[in-house]
Amino acid sequence: MQQQITESLGQINDNIQIVQTTLDETRAQAAEQRDKESHRNNIIIYSVPESDEARAENRNKEDVDFCMLLFNNVLNTGMVEDDIINVFRLGKRNSDTRRPLMVQLASYTFKNLIMENLYRLKHAEEKFKRVVIAHDMTKMERTECKRLVEEAKSLASEDRSGEYLYRVRGPPGDMRVLKIRRRY
């Protein structure tokens, strides 16, 4: 009788452990989903010149003005300032490097419009040519992207013909390595 009780308690303990790990995994997935949703309407703009203004609000105003010029004059999106919720620099202020600019947009439609018109940056005036616009990704998405970039690099180094390029493409969360025929 004592042995049966001990075995039953052992099985119950194992079941509790399984339920606990399942619950932890579900919580992690829910947190990742919330994080994805909060990043959904955001873009990050790299290589934007930083203002020398002393006051933070004046620097921020210049960043918003730069974004409006970029979005309307270069990318032809037809946005107004109300379509931008927030614009701020990422990282600590340093005179040596240009900090990335986080832009939170009012809707996913504006983000799509911007991302669809990125090809126009090629023919933009000089101050916009070096600008790079990217999706705002979660930590898991960034990790996955880095892994895929490494995979693409290793595929490129293994390809002896030199006929193909290997690139990571797709929206965050659905990125993959593509094999593209090189144009000569």
MARBA-3410 file (N, C-alpha, C, O; in Angstrom, 1 decimal):
184
0.8,-1.2,0.0,0.0,0.0,0.0,0.9,1.3,0.0,0.6,2.2,-0.8 ~ 1.9,1.3,0.8,2.8,2.4,0.9,3.5,2.6,-0.4,3.7,3.8,-0.8 ~ 3.9,1.5,-1.1,4.6,1.6,-2.4,3.7,2.2,-3.4,4.1,3.0,-4.3 ~ 2.4,1.8,-3.4,1.4,2.4,-4.4,1.3,3.9,-4.2,1.2,4.6,-5.2 ~ 1.2,4.3,-3.0,1.0,5.7,-2.7,2.3,6.5,-3.1,2.1,7.6,-3.7
3.5,5.9,-2.9,4.7,6.6,-3.3,4.7,6.7,-4.9,5.1,7.7,-5.4 ~ 4.4,5.6,-5.6,4.3,5.7,-7.0,3.3,6.7,-7.5,3.6,7.4,-8.5 ~ 2.2,6.8,-6.9,1.1,7.7,-7.3,1.6,9.1,-7.1,1.4,10.0,-8.0 ~ 2.3,9.4,-6.0,2.8,10.7,-5.7,3.9,11.1,-6.7,4.0,12.3,-7.1 ~ 4.7,10.1,-7.1,5.7,10.3,-8.1,5.2,10.7,-9.4,5.7,11.6,-10.1
4.1,10.0,-9.8,3.4,10.3,-11.1,2.8,11.7,-11.1,2.9,12.4,-12.0 ~ 2.2,12.0,-10.0,1.5,13.3,-9.8,2.6,14.4,-9.9,2.3,15.4,-10.5 ~ 3.7,14.2,-9.2,4.8,15.2,-9.3,5.3,15.4,-10.7,5.6,16.5,-11.1 ~ 5.4,14.3,-11.4,5.9,14.4,-12.8,4.9,15.1,-13.7,5.2,16.0,-14.5 ~ 3.6,14.9,-13.4,2.5,15.6,-14.2,2.5,17.1,-13.8,2.3,17.9,-14.7
2.8,17.4,-12.6,2.9,18.8,-12.2,4.0,19.5,-12.9,3.9,20.6,-13.4 ~ 5.2,18.8,-13.0,6.3,19.4,-13.7,6.0,19.6,-15.2,6.4,20.7,-15.7 ~ 5.3,18.7,-15.8,5.0,18.8,-17.2,4.0,20.0,-17.4,4.2,20.8,-18.3 ~ 3.1,20.1,-16.5,2.1,21.2,-16.6,2.8,22.6,-16.4,2.6,23.5,-17.1 ~ 3.8,22.6,-15.5,4.5,23.8,-15.2,5.4,24.3,-16.4,5.4,25.4,-16.7
6.1,23.3,-17.0,6.9,23.7,-18.2,6.0,24.1,-19.3,6.4,25.1,-20.0 ~ 4.9,23.5,-19.5,3.9,23.9,-20.6,3.4,25.3,-20.3,3.3,26.2,-21.2 ~ 3.1,25.6,-19.0,2.6,26.9,-18.6,3.7,28.0,-18.9,3.4,29.1,-19.4 ~ 4.9,27.7,-18.5,6.1,28.6,-18.8,6.3,28.9,-20.2,6.5,30.0,-20.6 ~ 6.2,27.8,-21.1,6.3,28.0,-22.5,5.2,28.9,-23.1,5.4,29.8,-23.9
4.0,28.7,-22.6,2.8,29.5,-23.1,3.0,30.9,-22.7,2.7,31.8,-23.4 ~ 3.5,31.2,-21.5,3.7,32.5,-21.0,4.8,33.2,-21.9,4.6,34.4,-22.2 ~ 5.8,32.5,-22.2,6.9,33.1,-23.0,6.4,33.4,-24.4,6.7,34.4,-25.0 ~ 5.5,32.5,-25.0,5.0,32.8,-26.3,4.0,34.0,-26.3,4.0,34.8,-27.2 ~ 3.2,34.1,-25.2,2.3,35.2,-25.1,3.1,36.5,-24.9,2.7,37.6,-25.5
4.2,36.5,-24.2,5.0,37.7,-24.0,5.6,38.1,-25.3,5.7,39.3,-25.7 ~ 6.1,37.1,-26.1,6.7,37.4,-27.4,5.7,38.0,-28.4,6.0,38.9,-29.1 ~ 4.5,37.4,-28.3,3.4,37.9,-29.2,3.0,39.4,-28.8,2.8,40.2,-29.7 ~ 3.0,39.7,-27.5,2.7,41.1,-27.1,3.9,42.0,-27.6,3.6,43.1,-28.0 ~ 5.1,41.5,-27.5,6.2,42.3,-27.9,6.2,42.5,-29.4,6.5,43.7,-29.8
5.8,41.5,-30.2,5.7,41.7,-31.6,4.6,42.7,-32.0,4.8,43.6,-32.8 ~ 3.5,42.7,-31.2,2.4,43.6,-31.5,2.9,45.1,-31.2,2.5,46.0,-31.9 ~ 3.7,45.2,-30.2,4.1,46.6,-29.8,5.1,47.1,-30.8,5.3,48.3,-31.0 ~ 5.9,46.2,-31.5,6.9,46.6,-32.5,6.3,46.7,-33.9,7.0,47.2,-34.8 ~ 5.0,46.3,-34.1,4.4,46.2,-35.4,4.4,47.4,-36.3,4.7,47.4,-37.4
4.1,48.6,-35.7,4.0,49.8,-36.4,5.3,50.7,-36.4,5.3,51.8,-36.8 ~ 6.4,50.1,-35.9,7.6,50.9,-35.7,8.6,50.6,-36.9,8.6,49.5,-37.4 ~ 9.4,51.6,-37.2,10.5,51.5,-38.1,11.7,52.1,-37.4,11.6,52.9,-36.5 ~ 12.9,51.6,-37.8,14.2,52.2,-37.4,14.9,52.8,-38.6,15.0,52.1,-39.6 ~ 15.3,54.0,-38.4,16.0,54.7,-39.5,17.5,54.9,-39.1,17.8,55.5,-38.0
18.4,54.4,-39.9,19.8,54.5,-39.6,20.5,55.6,-40.4,19.9,55.9,-41.5 ~ 21.6,56.1,-40.0,22.4,57.1,-40.7,21.7,58.4,-40.8,22.0,59.1,-41.8 ~ 20.9,58.8,-39.9,20.3,60.1,-39.9,21.2,61.0,-39.2,21.6,60.8,-38.0 ~ 21.6,62.2,-39.8,22.5,63.1,-39.1,21.8,63.6,-37.8,20.6,63.9,-37.8 ~ 22.7,63.7,-36.8,22.2,64.2,-35.5,22.3,65.7,-35.4,23.3,66.3,-35.8
21.4,66.3,-34.7,21.4,67.8,-34.5,22.4,68.2,-33.5,22.7,67.4,-32.6 ~ 22.9,69.4,-33.6,23.9,69.9,-32.5,23.2,70.8,-31.5,23.8,71.4,-30.7 ~ 21.8,70.9,-31.6,21.1,71.7,-30.7,21.3,71.3,-29.2,21.6,70.1,-28.9 ~ 21.3,72.3,-28.3,21.5,72.0,-26.9,20.3,71.3,-26.2,20.5,70.4,-25.4 ~ 19.1,71.8,-26.6,17.9,71.3,-26.0,17.4,70.0,-26.7,17.4,69.9,-27.9
17.0,69.1,-25.9,16.5,67.8,-26.4,15.2,68.0,-27.3,15.1,67.3,-28.3 ~ 14.3,68.8,-26.9,13.1,69.0,-27.7,13.4,69.7,-29.0,12.7,69.4,-30.0 ~ 14.4,70.5,-29.1,14.8,71.1,-30.4,15.4,70.0,-31.3,15.2,70.0,-32.5 ~ 16.3,69.1,-30.7,16.8,68.0,-31.5,15.7,67.1,-32.0,15.8,66.6,-33.1 ~ 14.8,66.8,-31.1,13.7,65.9,-31.5,12.8,66.6,-32.6,12.4,65.9,-33.5
12.6,67.9,-32.6,11.9,68.6,-33.6,12.6,68.4,-34.9,11.9,68.2,-36.0 ~ 13.9,68.5,-34.9,14.7,68.4,-36.2,14.6,67.0,-36.7,14.5,66.8,-37.9 ~ 14.6,66.0,-35.8,14.4,64.6,-36.2,13.0,64.4,-36.9,12.9,63.7,-37.9 ~ 12.0,64.9,-36.3,10.6,64.8,-36.8,10.6,65.5,-38.2,10.0,64.9,-39.1 ~ 11.2,66.7,-38.3,11.2,67.4,-39.6,11.9,66.6,-40.7,11.5,66.5,-41.8
13.1,65.9,-40.3,13.8,65.1,-41.2,12.9,63.9,-41.7,12.9,63.6,-42.9 ~ 12.2,63.3,-40.8,11.3,62.2,-41.1,10.2,62.6,-42.0,9.9,61.9,-43.0 ~ 9.6,63.8,-41.8,8.6,64.3,-42.6,9.1,64.5,-44.0,8.4,64.2,-45.0 ~ 10.3,65.1,-44.1,10.9,65.4,-45.5,11.1,64.0,-46.2,10.8,63.9,-47.4 ~ 11.7,63.1,-45.5,12.0,61.8,-46.0,10.7,61.1,-46.5,10.6,60.6,-47.6
9.7,61.0,-45.6,8.5,60.3,-45.9,7.7,61.0,-47.1,7.1,60.3,-47.9 ~ 7.6,62.3,-47.1,6.8,63.0,-48.1,7.5,63.3,-49.4,7.0,63.1,-50.5 ~ 8.7,63.9,-49.3,9.4,64.3,-50.5,10.2,63.2,-51.2,10.3,63.2,-52.4 ~ 10.7,62.2,-50.5,11.5,61.2,-51.1,10.6,59.9,-51.4,10.5,59.4,-52.5 ~ 9.9,59.5,-50.3,9.1,58.3,-50.4,7.6,58.5,-50.9,6.9,57.5,-51.2
7.2,59.8,-51.0,5.9,60.1,-51.5,4.8,59.4,-50.8,3.9,58.8,-51.4 ~ 4.7,59.4,-49.5,3.7,58.7,-48.7,2.5,59.6,-48.4,1.4,59.1,-48.1 ~ 2.7,60.9,-48.4,1.5,61.8,-48.1,1.2,61.8,-46.6,0.0,62.0,-46.3 ~ 2.1,61.6,-45.8,1.9,61.6,-44.3,1.9,63.0,-43.7,2.5,63.9,-44.3 ~ 1.2,63.2,-42.6,1.2,64.4,-41.8,1.8,64.1,-40.5,2.0,62.9,-40.1
2.2,65.1,-39.7,2.8,64.9,-38.4,2.0,64.1,-37.4,2.5,63.4,-36.6 ~ 0.7,64.1,-37.6,-0.2,63.4,-36.7,-0.1,61.9,-36.9,-0.5,61.1,-36.1 ~ 0.4,61.5,-38.1,0.6,60.0,-38.4,1.8,59.4,-37.7,1.9,58.2,-37.7 ~ 2.6,60.3,-37.1,3.8,59.8,-36.4,3.5,60.0,-34.9,3.2,61.1,-34.4 ~ 3.5,58.9,-34.1,3.2,59.0,-32.7,4.4,59.5,-31.9,4.3,60.4,-31.1
5.6,58.9,-32.2,6.8,59.3,-31.5,8.0,59.1,-32.3,8.1,58.2,-33.1 ~ 9.0,59.9,-32.1,10.3,59.8,-32.8,11.4,60.0,-31.7,11.3,61.0,-31.0 ~ 12.3,59.1,-31.5,13.3,59.2,-30.6,14.6,58.5,-31.0,14.5,57.5,-31.8 ~ 15.7,58.9,-30.5,17.0,58.3,-30.7,17.2,57.1,-29.8,16.8,57.1,-28.7 ~ 17.9,56.0,-30.3,18.2,54.9,-29.6,19.7,55.0,-29.1,20.5,55.4,-29.8
19.9,54.6,-27.9,21.3,54.6,-27.3,21.6,55.9,-26.7,20.8,56.9,-26.6 ~ 22.9,56.0,-26.2,23.3,57.2,-25.5,23.9,58.2,-26.5,24.4,57.8,-27.5 ~ 23.8,59.4,-26.2,24.3,60.5,-27.1,25.8,60.4,-27.1,26.5,60.4,-26.0 ~ 26.4,60.4,-28.3,27.8,60.3,-28.5,28.2,61.1,-29.7,27.5,60.9,-30.7 ~ 29.2,61.9,-29.7,29.5,62.7,-30.9,30.2,61.9,-32.0,30.2,62.4,-33.1
30.7,60.7,-31.7,31.4,59.9,-32.6,30.5,59.2,-33.6,30.8,59.0,-34.8 ~ 29.3,58.7,-33.1,28.5,57.9,-34.0,27.1,58.5,-34.1,26.7,59.3,-33.3 ~ 26.4,58.1,-35.2,25.0,58.5,-35.4,24.1,57.4,-34.8,24.2,56.3,-35.2 ~ 23.3,57.9,-33.9,22.4,56.9,-33.3,21.2,56.6,-34.2,20.7,57.5,-34.9 ~ 20.7,55.4,-34.2,19.5,55.1,-35.0,18.2,55.9,-34.4,18.2,56.3,-33.3
17.3,56.1,-35.3,16.1,56.8,-35.0,14.9,55.9,-35.0,14.6,55.2,-36.0 ~ 14.2,55.8,-33.9,13.0,54.9,-33.8,11.8,55.8,-34.1,11.6,56.8,-33.5 ~ 11.0,55.3,-35.1,9.8,56.1,-35.4,8.6,55.2,-35.2,8.5,54.1,-35.8 ~ 7.7,55.6,-34.3,6.5,54.9,-34.0,5.3,55.5,-34.9,5.0,56.7,-34.7 ~ 4.7,54.7,-35.7,3.7,55.2,-36.6,2.3,54.9,-36.1,2.1,54.0,-35.3
1.3,55.7,-36.5,0.0,55.6,-36.0,-0.7,54.3,-36.5,-1.5,53.7,-35.8 ~ -0.3,53.8,-37.7,-0.9,52.6,-38.2,0.0,51.7,-39.0,1.0,52.3,-39.5 ~ -0.3,50.5,-39.2,0.5,49.6,-40.0,0.4,49.9,-41.5,1.4,49.6,-42.2 ~ -0.6,50.6,-41.9,-0.7,51.0,-43.3,0.4,52.0,-43.6,1.0,51.9,-44.7 ~ 0.7,52.9,-42.8,1.8,53.9,-43.0,3.1,53.2,-43.1,4.0,53.5,-44.0
3.3,52.2,-42.2,4.6,51.4,-42.3,4.7,50.7,-43.6,5.8,50.7,-44.2 ~ 3.6,50.0,-44.0,3.7,49.3,-45.3,3.9,50.3,-46.5,4.7,49.9,-47.3 ~ 3.3,51.4,-46.4,3.5,52.4,-47.5,5.0,52.8,-47.6,5.6,52.9,-48.6 ~ 5.6,53.1,-46.4,7.0,53.4,-46.4,7.9,52.3,-46.9,8.8,52.5,-47.7 ~ 7.6,51.1,-46.4,8.5,49.9,-46.8,8.3,49.6,-48.3,9.3,49.2,-48.9
7.1,49.8,-48.9,6.9,49.6,-50.3,7.7,50.6,-51.2,8.0,50.3,-52.3 ~ 7.9,51.8,-50.6,8.5,52.9,-51.4,10.0,53.1,-51.2,10.6,54.1,-51.6 ~ 10.6,52.1,-50.5,12.1,52.3,-50.2,12.9,52.3,-51.4,14.1,52.8,-51.4 ~ 12.5,51.7,-52.5,13.3,51.8,-53.8,13.6,53.2,-54.2,14.5,53.4,-55.0 ~ 12.8,54.2,-53.8,12.9,55.6,-54.2,14.2,56.2,-53.5,14.6,57.3,-54.0
14.7,55.6,-52.5,15.9,56.1,-51.9,17.1,56.2,-52.8,18.0,57.0,-52.6 ~ 17.1,55.3,-53.8,18.3,55.2,-54.7,18.4,56.5,-55.5,19.5,57.0,-55.7 ~ 17.3,57.1,-55.8,17.3,58.3,-56.6,17.1,59.6,-55.8,16.7,60.6,-56.4 ~ 17.2,59.5,-54.5,17.0,60.7,-53.7,18.2,61.6,-53.7,19.3,61.3,-54.1 ~ 18.0,62.8,-53.1,19.1,63.7,-53.0,20.1,63.2,-52.0,19.8,62.2,-51.2
21.3,63.7,-52.0,22.5,63.1,-51.3,22.2,62.9,-49.8,22.7,61.9,-49.2 ~ 21.5,63.8,-49.1,21.4,63.7,-47.6,20.5,62.5,-47.3,20.5,62.0,-46.1 ~ 19.7,62.0,-48.2,18.8,60.8,-48.0,19.4,59.5,-48.5,18.8,58.5,-48.2 ~ 20.4,59.6,-49.4,20.9,58.4,-50.0,21.5,57.3,-49.1,21.3,56.1,-49.3 ~ 22.1,57.8,-48.0,22.8,56.8,-47.1,21.8,56.3,-46.0,22.2,55.5,-45.2
20.6,56.8,-46.0,19.6,56.4,-45.0,19.2,55.0,-45.2,18.9,54.6,-46.4 ~ 19.1,54.2,-44.2,18.6,52.8,-44.2,17.4,52.7,-43.3,17.4,53.2,-42.2 ~ 16.3,52.2,-43.8,15.1,52.0,-43.0,14.9,50.5,-42.8,14.9,49.7,-43.8 ~ 14.6,50.1,-41.6,14.4,48.7,-41.3,13.2,48.5,-40.3,12.8,49.4,-39.7 ~ 12.7,47.3,-40.3,11.7,46.9,-39.4,12.2,47.0,-37.9,13.4,46.7,-37.7
11.4,47.3,-37.0,11.7,47.2,-35.6,11.4,45.8,-35.2,10.2,45.3,-35.2 ~ 12.4,45.0,-34.8,12.2,43.6,-34.5,12.4,43.3,-33.0,13.1,44.1,-32.3 ~ 11.8,42.2,-32.5,11.9,41.8,-31.2,13.3,41.1,-31.0,14.0,40.9,-32.0 ~ 13.7,40.8,-29.8,15.0,40.2,-29.6,15.0,38.8,-30.2,16.0,38.4,-30.8 ~ 13.9,38.0,-30.2,13.9,36.7,-30.8,14.0,36.9,-32.3,14.7,36.1,-33.0
13.4,37.9,-32.9,13.4,38.1,-34.3,14.8,38.5,-34.8,15.3,38.1,-35.8 ~ 15.5,39.4,-34.0,16.8,39.8,-34.3,17.8,38.6,-34.2,18.7,38.4,-35.1 ~ 17.6,37.7,-33.2,18.5,36.5,-33.1,18.3,35.6,-34.3,19.2,35.1,-34.9 ~ 17.0,35.4,-34.7,16.7,34.6,-35.9,17.3,35.2,-37.1,17.9,34.5,-38.0 ~ 17.2,36.5,-37.3,17.8,37.2,-38.4,19.3,37.0,-38.5,19.8,36.7,-39.6
20.0,37.2,-37.4,21.4,37.0,-37.3,21.8,35.5,-37.7,22.8,35.3,-38.4 ~ 21.0,34.6,-37.2,21.3,33.2,-37.5,21.1,33.0,-39.0,22.0,32.3,-39.7 ~ 20.1,33.5,-39.6,19.9,33.4,-41.1,20.9,34.1,-41.9,21.3,33.6,-43.0 ~ 21.4,35.2,-41.4,22.5,35.9,-42.2,23.8,35.1,-42.1,24.5,34.9,-43.1 ~ 24.1,34.4,-41.0,25.2,33.6,-40.9,25.1,32.4,-41.9,26.0,31.9,-42.5
23.8,31.8,-41.9,23.6,30.7,-42.8,23.8,31.1,-44.3,24.3,30.4,-45.1 ~ 23.3,32.3,-44.6,23.5,32.8,-46.0,24.9,33.0,-46.3,25.4,32.7,-47.4 ~ 25.7,33.5,-45.4,27.1,33.7,-45.6,27.8,32.4,-45.8,28.7,32.2,-46.7 ~ 27.5,31.4,-45.0,28.1,30.1,-45.2,27.7,29.4,-46.5,28.5,28.8,-47.1 ~ 26.4,29.6,-46.9,26.0,29.1,-48.2,26.8,29.8,-49.3,27.2,29.1,-50.3
27.0,31.1,-49.2,27.8,31.8,-50.2,29.2,31.4,-50.3,29.8,31.2,-51.4 ~ 29.8,31.1,-49.1,31.2,30.6,-49.2,31.3,29.2,-49.7,32.4,28.8,-50.3 ~ 30.3,28.4,-49.6,30.3,27.0,-50.1,30.0,27.0,-51.6,30.4,26.0,-52.3 ~ 29.3,28.0,-52.1,29.0,28.0,-53.5,30.2,28.4,-54.3,30.7,29.5,-54.3 ~ 30.8,27.4,-55.0,32.0,27.6,-55.8,31.8,28.3,-57.1,32.7,28.9,-57.7
30.6,28.2,-57.7,30.3,28.7,-59.0,30.3,30.3,-59.0,30.7,30.9,-60.0 ~ 29.9,30.9,-58.0,29.8,32.4,-57.9,28.6,32.9,-58.7,28.5,34.1,-59.0 ~ 27.7,31.9,-59.1,26.5,32.3,-59.9,25.4,32.9,-59.1,24.5,33.6,-59.6 ~ 25.4,32.6,-57.8,24.2,32.9,-57.0,24.6,33.8,-55.8,25.8,33.8,-55.3 ~ 23.7,34.6,-55.4,23.8,35.4,-54.2,22.8,34.8,-53.2,21.7,34.3,-53.5
23.1,34.8,-51.9,22.3,34.3,-50.9,21.9,35.5,-50.0,22.7,36.1,-49.3 ~ 20.6,35.8,-49.9,20.1,37.0,-49.1,19.0,36.5,-48.2,18.2,35.6,-48.5 ~ 18.9,37.2,-47.1,17.8,37.0,-46.1,16.7,38.0,-46.5,16.9,39.2,-46.5 ~ 15.5,37.5,-46.7,14.4,38.3,-47.1,13.1,37.9,-46.3,13.1,36.8,-45.8 ~ 12.2,38.8,-46.3,10.9,38.5,-45.6,10.6,39.4,-44.5,11.6,40.1,-43.9
9.4,39.5,-44.0,9.0,40.3,-42.9,9.5,39.7,-41.6,9.8,38.5,-41.6 ~ 9.7,40.4,-40.5,10.2,39.9,-39.3,9.2,38.7,-38.8,8.0,38.8,-38.9 ~ 9.8,37.7,-38.4,9.1,36.5,-38.0,8.9,35.5,-39.1,8.5,34.3,-38.8 ~ 9.1,35.9,-40.3,8.9,35.0,-41.5,10.1,35.2,-42.5,9.9,35.1,-43.7 ~ 11.3,35.4,-41.9,12.5,35.6,-42.8,13.0,34.2,-43.2,12.9,33.2,-42.6
13.6,34.3,-44.4,14.2,33.0,-45.0,15.4,33.4,-45.9,15.5,34.6,-46.3 ~ 16.2,32.5,-46.2,17.4,32.7,-47.0,16.9,32.4,-48.5,16.4,31.3,-48.8 ~ 17.2,33.3,-49.4,16.8,33.1,-50.8,18.1,33.0,-51.6,19.1,33.6,-51.3 ~ 18.0,32.1,-52.6,19.1,31.9,-53.6,18.7,32.7,-54.8,17.8,32.4,-55.5 ~ 19.5,33.8,-55.1,19.2,34.7,-56.2,20.3,34.6,-57.3,21.5,34.6,-56.9
19.9,34.4,-58.5,20.9,34.4,-59.6,21.5,35.7,-59.8,20.9,36.8,-59.8 ~ 22.9,35.7,-59.8,23.6,37.0,-59.9,23.5,37.5,-61.3,23.5,36.8,-62.3 ~ 23.3,38.9,-61.4,23.2,39.5,-62.7,24.5,40.1,-63.1,25.2,40.7,-62.2 ~ 24.9,39.9,-64.3,26.2,40.5,-64.7,26.1,41.6,-65.7,27.0,42.2,-66.2
END
